[in-house]
Each structure stands twice: as C-alpha cells, then as structure tokens.
Amino acid sequence: MAEEKKSRYTAAQKKSAEKYIEEKLEEIKFRVPKGQKAVIKSYAESQGKSVNQFILDCINAAMKDLQ
C-alpha cells in the first residue's frame, strides 16, 4: 500500500485558505506557446518574483494610467 502523504497544513488551515481564496481572489487562466512558460518562470525567478507576481506587475505597469 502507498503511504499517505502528510500535509504541512492542518485541516483547519486548509479550510481557512480555501475560504480566503473563494472570498478574496479571482482566477484568470491564459495560454502561452509551448516553452514560453519556462521562459517566463525563469525570468520571474531572476527578478525574485513568482510568476503570478511578475504577471501582475506587468499588467499593473501597462494599466498605470487607469489607476
């Protein structure tokens, strides 16, 4: 039998995180050409950012006149 993988979070922490995501965040999914994801991830990491933060920063910079 396969061993059950232990989570580093408790069930209460997981439930709380799921509730926060449900109430406070929205999701946008987009596609890139094969290989581009790795390029984006590598560049984001070189800037000390997650892919998500890198994309948000790019969007915010492009839309700065609207803010």
C-alpha positions in Angstrom: 0.0 0.0 0.0 1.1 3.5 -0.7 1.8 5.7 2.3 -0.5 8.7 2.7 1.4 11.9 2.1 1.4 14.1 5.2 0.3 17.7 4.6 2.3 20.5 6.2 -1.0 22.2 7.0 -3.8 21.2 9.3 -7.3 20.7 8.0 -8.4 23.9 9.7 -5.6 25.9 7.9 -6.5 24.3 4.6 -10.2 25.2 5.1 -9.3 28.8 6.0 -7.0 29.2 3.0 -9.8 27.9 0.7 -12.3 30.3 2.2 -9.9 33.2 1.7 -9.3 32.3 -1.9 -13.1 31.9 -2.5 -13.9 35.3 -0.9 -11.0 37.5 -1.9 -9.5 36.3 -5.1 -10.4 35.7 -8.7 -8.7 33.5 -11.3 -7.6 34.3 -14.8 -6.3 31.5 -17.0 -4.4 32.1 -20.2 -2.3 30.1 -22.5 1.2 30.6 -23.9 3.1 28.8 -26.7 4.9 25.7 -25.6 8.2 26.6 -24.0 7.2 30.1 -23.1 6.0 29.1 -19.6 9.6 28.1 -18.7 11.0 31.3 -20.1 8.5 33.4 -18.1 9.1 31.4 -14.9 12.9 31.7 -15.3 12.7 35.4 -15.9 10.4 36.0 -12.9 12.7 34.0 -10.6 15.7 36.0 -11.8 13.7 39.1 -10.6 13.0 37.5 -7.3 9.3 37.1 -8.1 6.7 34.4 -8.5 5.2 34.0 -12.0 1.9 35.4 -10.6 3.6 38.5 -9.1 5.6 39.1 -12.3 2.4 38.9 -14.4 0.5 41.2 -12.0 3.4 43.7 -12.1 3.3 43.7 -15.9 -0.4 44.2 -16.0 -0.3 47.0 -13.5 2.5 48.8 -15.3 0.6 48.6 -18.6 -2.5 49.9 -16.9 -0.9 52.5 -14.7 -2.8 55.4 -16.5 -6.1 53.8 -15.4 -5.3 53.6 -11.7 
